[in-house]
């Protein structure tokens, strides 16, 4: 069956799109841009294959689709902004096989202006075609929340910004097959800036509540009770919760670049959030000291080393820095995570425990970093000698909370 859609990049942005397309009955072709790829369960993979998904045998197949969506990863680059190397490689590959009337959409997180000033020239030079005349070009911010069962691509509104009105309508027609609602932006720069605003909104608010966590601990105030009460306000407040650090694939830095366009609040939020792993280690050392133990030689068990609950993804997870700092203090670190069979820090394997309760009972300190569904936190709080809960997930009074 010929594919109607090519998803270029099968990582955290591309795989959810490919799954949604297959679920909508769209024959979909997957094309990898690098070694990084998202994870699928065997059952999910079987459903996709049965629904018409297949991986490309070669780049020439990209020239046989009506719509191509570039979902290549854009990890932080040397200047703190997104590294466009994989986007450029994907664009060059696509351009060599691009046919007239194809709709090309970029979903990777990028700086405003990237679609017009970076992607467009690459596609036009490599294909000999002109964007807006010979093929459609648009940007749509990826709105993926991995593991969220309530919000999926089918019910998350999709923002579209095309190079021309016809480009916008062509992209909107495609996304209209996947989602209940399509929102048209004025152009690609506006759509790119939507991604910027949404990403920074998350990081700034997490930074605020992380600072509140430190303040409330110093004041002897129960932050989790404060949040519980504050979230009853029906307007002007949205709940965010503190944690050991911010992970994931979205770039937490200011995507606008350097001054004079840098967002100072975002820069400050990044500094606040990047200090949380160090703060967790400070709290851990203080707890051990309060119980007559030193961090040097202490047995410390880390629970959940992924960046998000119930996922295997460890992209930018704070667990690595926390483990590194604990090891540098002389602690004997081990971990438990049902989604991570092996883990290394500083090029050394971290011992993985199999019997969670026995390990918690044996450890001088257990630190809950990620709240996986499989964890019985009530039972864990009983078994652990000393428990530091960085997620506020344990019953009140059952553990020391961040």
C-alpha positions as CSV (number, residue, x, y, z in Angstrom):
1,X,0.0,0.0,0.0
2,X,1.5,3.4,-1.0
3,X,2.0,5.7,2.0
4,X,0.1,9.0,2.1
5,X,2.2,10.5,4.9
6,X,6.0,10.4,5.7
7,X,7.0,11.1,9.3
8,X,10.7,12.0,9.2
9,X,12.1,11.4,12.7
10,X,10.8,8.6,14.8
11,X,11.7,10.1,18.2
12,X,9.5,11.7,20.9
13,X,7.7,13.9,18.4
14,X,7.5,11.7,15.4
15,X,6.3,8.4,16.9
16,X,3.1,9.9,18.5
17,X,2.3,11.6,15.2
18,X,2.8,8.3,13.3
19,X,0.6,6.5,15.8
20,X,-2.2,9.1,15.5
21,X,-2.0,8.9,11.7
22,X,-2.3,5.2,11.7
23,X,-5.2,5.3,14.1
24,X,-6.9,7.7,11.7
25,X,-6.5,5.3,8.8
26,X,-3.7,7.1,7.0
27,X,-1.0,4.9,5.4
28,X,2.2,6.1,7.1
29,X,5.8,5.8,6.2
30,X,8.4,6.3,9.0
31,X,11.9,7.6,8.2
32,X,14.6,7.7,10.9
33,X,16.9,10.8,11.1
34,X,19.4,9.3,13.5
35,X,20.0,6.7,16.2
36,X,17.5,8.3,18.6
37,X,14.0,6.8,18.5
38,X,11.0,6.7,20.7
39,X,9.9,3.4,22.3
40,X,6.9,1.3,21.4
41,X,5.6,-1.7,23.2
42,X,5.3,-4.9,21.1
43,X,1.5,-4.5,21.1
44,X,1.7,-0.9,19.9
45,X,4.1,-1.8,17.2
46,X,1.8,-4.7,16.0
47,X,-1.2,-2.3,15.9
48,X,0.8,0.2,13.8
49,X,2.0,-2.4,11.4
50,X,-1.5,-3.8,11.0
51,X,-2.8,-0.3,10.4
52,X,-0.5,0.5,7.5
53,X,2.7,1.8,9.1
54,X,6.1,0.8,7.7
55,X,9.6,2.2,7.8
56,X,11.2,3.5,4.6
57,X,13.5,1.2,2.7
58,X,15.3,4.2,1.4
59,X,15.0,8.0,1.0
60,X,13.5,7.7,-2.5
61,X,10.2,6.7,-0.9
62,X,9.9,10.2,0.6
63,X,9.1,11.4,-2.9
64,X,5.9,9.3,-3.1
65,X,3.9,10.9,-0.3
66,X,1.5,13.8,-0.3
67,X,2.5,15.1,3.1
68,X,5.9,15.0,4.8
69,X,6.3,16.1,8.5
70,X,9.8,16.7,9.8
71,X,9.9,15.7,13.5
72,X,13.7,15.5,13.9
73,X,15.1,16.1,17.4
74,X,16.6,19.5,18.2
75,X,18.7,19.0,21.4
76,X,20.4,21.9,23.0
77,X,23.3,23.2,21.0
78,X,26.5,24.9,21.9
79,X,24.8,28.3,22.1
80,X,22.0,27.0,24.3
81,X,19.5,27.1,21.5
82,X,18.2,24.1,19.5
83,X,20.7,22.2,17.4
84,X,19.3,22.0,13.9
85,X,21.7,19.4,12.5
86,X,19.1,16.6,12.3
87,X,16.5,19.0,10.9
88,X,18.9,20.1,8.2
89,X,19.8,16.5,7.4
90,X,16.2,15.5,7.1
91,X,15.4,18.6,4.9
92,X,18.3,17.8,2.6
93,X,17.2,14.2,2.2
94,X,13.6,15.2,1.6
95,X,14.5,18.0,-0.8
96,X,16.4,15.5,-3.1
97,X,13.1,13.7,-3.7
98,X,10.5,16.4,-3.2
99,X,7.7,16.5,-5.8
100,X,5.4,19.4,-6.7
101,X,2.2,19.8,-4.6
102,X,3.7,18.1,-1.6
103,X,2.9,19.6,1.8
104,X,5.9,19.9,4.1
105,X,5.4,20.6,7.8
106,X,8.0,21.1,10.5
107,X,7.1,20.1,14.0
108,X,10.5,20.1,15.8
109,X,11.0,22.8,18.5
110,X,12.9,25.7,16.8
111,X,13.5,29.4,17.1
112,X,11.0,31.7,15.5
113,X,11.9,32.3,11.9
114,X,13.5,28.8,11.4
115,X,10.8,27.6,8.9
116,X,11.2,30.6,6.6
117,X,14.9,31.5,7.1
118,X,16.5,28.0,7.5
119,X,14.2,25.2,6.3
120,X,12.8,27.0,3.2
121,X,16.2,27.7,1.6
122,X,17.4,24.1,2.2
123,X,14.2,22.6,0.6
124,X,14.2,25.0,-2.3
125,X,17.9,24.7,-3.1
126,X,17.8,20.9,-3.0
127,X,14.6,20.4,-4.9
128,X,14.6,23.3,-7.4
129,X,11.0,24.0,-6.3
130,X,9.7,27.1,-4.8
131,X,7.8,27.1,-1.4
132,X,4.4,28.6,-1.6
133,X,4.2,28.1,-5.3
134,X,5.4,24.5,-6.1
135,X,5.0,23.0,-2.7
136,X,3.3,23.9,0.6
137,X,5.3,24.7,3.7
138,X,4.1,25.2,7.2
139,X,5.0,24.9,10.9
140,X,3.0,23.2,13.6
141,X,4.2,23.0,17.2
142,X,4.3,19.5,18.6
143,X,2.0,19.2,21.6
144,X,3.0,15.8,22.9
145,X,2.6,14.8,26.5
146,X,4.0,11.2,26.7
147,X,2.1,8.9,28.9
148,X,-0.9,11.2,29.2
149,X,-4.0,9.0,28.7
150,X,-6.4,11.9,28.9
151,X,-4.9,14.1,26.1
152,X,-3.9,12.4,22.9
153,X,-3.3,13.8,19.4
154,X,-6.9,13.1,18.6
155,X,-8.3,15.7,21.2
156,X,-5.4,18.2,21.4
157,X,-6.0,21.2,19.1
158,X,-3.4,21.6,16.4
159,X,-1.9,25.0,15.6
160,X,-0.9,25.6,12.0
161,X,1.1,28.5,10.4
162,X,1.7,28.3,6.7
163,X,4.0,30.3,4.5
164,X,0.9,31.4,2.5
165,X,-2.8,31.1,3.1
166,X,-2.9,28.1,0.7
167,X,0.0,26.5,2.7
168,X,-2.0,26.9,5.9
169,X,-5.1,25.4,4.4
170,X,-3.2,22.4,3.0
171,X,-1.6,21.7,6.4
172,X,-4.9,22.2,8.1
173,X,-6.6,19.7,5.8
174,X,-4.0,17.1,6.8
175,X,-4.2,17.7,10.5
176,X,-8.0,17.8,10.3
177,X,-7.9,14.1,9.6
178,X,-6.1,13.6,13.0
179,X,-7.6,16.0,15.5
180,X,-10.9,17.5,16.5
181,X,-9.7,21.1,16.2
182,X,-7.3,23.0,14.0
183,X,-6.2,26.5,14.9
184,X,-4.8,28.7,12.2
185,X,-2.0,31.0,13.1
186,X,-1.2,34.1,11.1
187,X,2.0,32.5,9.8
188,X,4.9,30.2,10.6
189,X,6.7,32.6,12.9
190,X,3.5,33.0,15.0
191,X,3.2,29.2,15.1
192,X,6.8,28.8,16.1
193,X,6.4,31.3,18.8
194,X,3.4,29.4,20.2
195,X,5.9,26.5,20.8
196,X,8.2,29.0,22.5
197,X,5.5,30.4,24.8
198,X,4.1,27.0,25.8
199,X,7.5,25.6,26.6
200,X,8.6,28.6,28.6
201,X,5.2,28.8,30.4
202,X,5.9,25.3,31.8
203,X,9.5,26.0,32.8
204,X,8.8,29.4,34.4
205,X,5.9,28.1,36.5
206,X,7.9,25.0,37.6
207,X,10.7,27.4,38.6
208,X,8.3,29.4,40.7
209,X,7.0,26.4,42.6
210,X,10.5,25.0,43.0
211,X,11.5,28.3,44.7
212,X,8.4,28.1,46.8
213,X,9.5,24.6,47.8
214,X,12.8,25.9,49.1
215,X,11.2,28.8,50.9
216,X,8.5,26.7,52.5
217,X,11.0,24.2,53.8
218,X,13.0,27.1,55.4
219,X,9.8,28.5,56.9
220,X,8.5,25.2,58.2
221,X,5.5,25.5,55.9
222,X,3.8,22.5,54.2
223,X,4.0,23.5,50.6
224,X,1.9,20.5,49.5
225,X,-0.9,21.7,51.7
226,X,-0.5,25.2,50.3
227,X,-0.8,23.8,46.7
228,X,-3.9,21.7,47.7
229,X,-5.6,24.9,49.0
230,X,-4.5,27.2,46.2
231,X,-5.7,24.9,43.4
232,X,-9.3,25.3,44.6
233,X,-9.2,28.8,43.2
234,X,-11.4,28.6,40.0
235,X,-9.5,31.4,38.2
236,X,-6.1,32.9,37.8
237,X,-4.2,29.8,39.1
238,X,-2.9,26.7,37.5
239,X,-1.3,23.9,39.5
240,X,2.3,23.1,39.1
241,X,4.3,20.9,41.5
242,X,8.0,21.0,42.5
243,X,10.4,18.2,41.7
244,X,14.0,17.3,41.6
245,X,14.6,19.0,38.3
246,X,13.1,19.4,34.8
247,X,13.7,16.8,32.2
248,X,12.3,15.9,28.8
249,X,12.9,16.8,25.2
250,X,11.6,20.3,25.1
251,X,14.3,22.9,25.1
252,X,14.1,24.7,28.5
253,X,16.3,27.6,27.3
254,X,15.2,30.8,25.6
255,X,14.7,29.9,22.0
256,X,14.8,33.5,20.8
257,X,18.6,33.5,21.1
258,X,20.9,36.1,22.6
259,X,20.3,39.7,23.6
260,X,18.5,42.0,22.8
261,X,15.8,39.4,22.3
262,X,16.6,37.1,25.2
263,X,13.8,36.5,27.7
264,X,15.3,37.3,31.1
265,X,12.6,35.5,33.1
266,X,13.2,32.3,31.1
267,X,17.0,32.5,31.8
268,X,16.3,32.9,35.5
269,X,13.8,30.0,35.5
270,X,16.4,27.8,33.9
271,X,18.9,28.7,36.6
272,X,16.4,28.0,39.3
273,X,15.4,24.6,37.8
274,X,19.0,23.6,37.1
275,X,19.8,24.0,40.8
276,X,17.2,21.5,42.0
277,X,19.3,18.4,41.7
278,X,21.9,20.1,43.9
279,X,19.2,21.1,46.4
280,X,17.9,17.5,46.6
281,X,21.4,16.3,47.4
282,X,21.7,19.0,50.1
283,X,18.5,17.9,51.6
284,X,19.6,14.3,51.5
285,X,22.9,15.0,53.2
286,X,21.0,17.1,55.9
287,X,18.5,14.3,56.5
288,X,21.3,11.8,57.0
289,X,23.2,14.1,59.3
290,X,20.0,14.7,61.4
291,X,19.8,10.9,61.9
292,X,23.5,10.6,62.9
293,X,24.9,9.5,59.5
294,X,27.2,10.9,57.0
295,X,26.7,11.0,53.3
296,X,30.1,9.4,53.0
297,X,29.6,5.7,53.1
298,X,25.8,6.0,53.3
299,X,23.7,3.5,51.3
300,X,21.4,5.6,49.1
301,X,18.6,4.1,47.0
302,X,17.1,6.2,44.1
303,X,13.6,5.3,43.0
304,X,12.6,6.2,39.4
305,X,15.4,7.5,37.2
306,X,13.3,8.5,34.1
307,X,12.3,12.1,33.4
308,X,8.6,11.2,33.5
309,X,6.4,8.7,35.4
310,X,5.7,5.3,33.7
311,X,8.0,6.0,30.8
312,X,11.5,4.5,30.0
313,X,12.8,7.8,28.6
314,X,15.7,9.3,30.6
315,X,16.3,12.4,28.4
316,X,17.7,15.1,30.7
317,X,16.3,13.4,33.8
318,X,17.7,15.0,37.0
319,X,18.5,11.5,38.4
320,X,21.9,11.5,36.7
321,X,23.2,14.7,38.3
322,X,21.8,13.6,41.7
323,X,23.5,10.3,41.5
324,X,26.8,12.0,40.3
325,X,26.7,14.4,43.2
326,X,26.0,11.6,45.8
327,X,28.8,9.5,44.4
328,X,31.2,12.4,44.6
329,X,30.3,12.7,48.3
330,X,31.2,9.1,48.9
331,X,27.7,7.6,49.0
332,X,27.1,4.1,47.8
333,X,24.3,4.6,45.2
334,X,21.9,2.0,43.9
335,X,18.6,2.4,42.0
336,X,15.3,0.8,41.2
337,X,13.2,1.5,38.2
338,X,10.8,-0.9,36.5
339,X,11.4,0.8,33.1
340,X,15.2,0.9,33.2
341,X,17.0,-2.4,33.2
342,X,20.5,-0.9,33.4
343,X,21.9,2.5,34.1
344,X,25.4,4.0,34.2
345,X,26.7,7.2,35.7
346,X,30.2,8.6,35.1
347,X,30.6,5.6,32.8
348,X,30.1,3.2,35.7
349,X,27.1,0.9,36.1
350,X,24.8,1.8,39.0
351,X,23.7,-1.3,40.9
352,X,20.1,-2.1,40.2
353,X,18.1,-3.7,43.0
354,X,15.4,-6.3,42.4
355,X,13.7,-6.6,45.7
356,X,12.4,-3.0,46.3
357,X,11.2,-3.4,49.9
358,X,14.3,-5.2,51.0
359,X,16.6,-2.6,49.4
360,X,14.6,0.2,51.0
361,X,14.9,-1.4,54.4
362,X,18.6,-1.8,53.9
363,X,19.3,1.6,52.6
364,X,20.2,4.5,54.9
365,X,18.2,6.8,52.7
366,X,15.7,6.2,49.9
367,X,14.9,9.1,47.5
368,X,11.8,9.0,45.4
369,X,12.6,10.8,42.2
370,X,9.8,9.5,40.0
371,X,6.4,8.4,40.9
372,X,5.9,5.3,38.8
373,X,2.4,3.7,39.0
374,X,3.9,0.4,40.2
375,X,5.3,1.9,43.4
376,X,3.3,1.1,46.6
377,X,4.2,4.3,48.3
378,X,2.3,3.5,51.5
379,X,4.2,0.2,51.9
380,X,7.5,1.8,50.9
381,X,7.1,4.5,53.5
382,X,6.8,1.8,56.1
383,X,9.7,-0.3,55.0
384,X,12.2,2.5,54.3
385,X,14.6,3.6,57.1
386,X,14.5,7.2,55.8
387,X,12.5,8.4,52.8
388,X,12.9,11.7,50.9
389,X,9.9,12.3,48.6
390,X,10.7,14.8,45.9
391,X,7.2,14.4,44.3
392,X,4.9,14.9,47.2
393,X,3.4,11.5,46.4
394,X,3.6,9.8,49.8
395,X,0.9,10.1,52.5
396,X,1.2,13.1,54.7
397,X,3.7,12.5,57.5
398,X,4.9,9.2,55.9
399,X,8.1,10.8,54.5
400,X,10.2,13.9,54.4
401,X,8.9,15.9,51.4
402,X,10.9,18.2,49.2
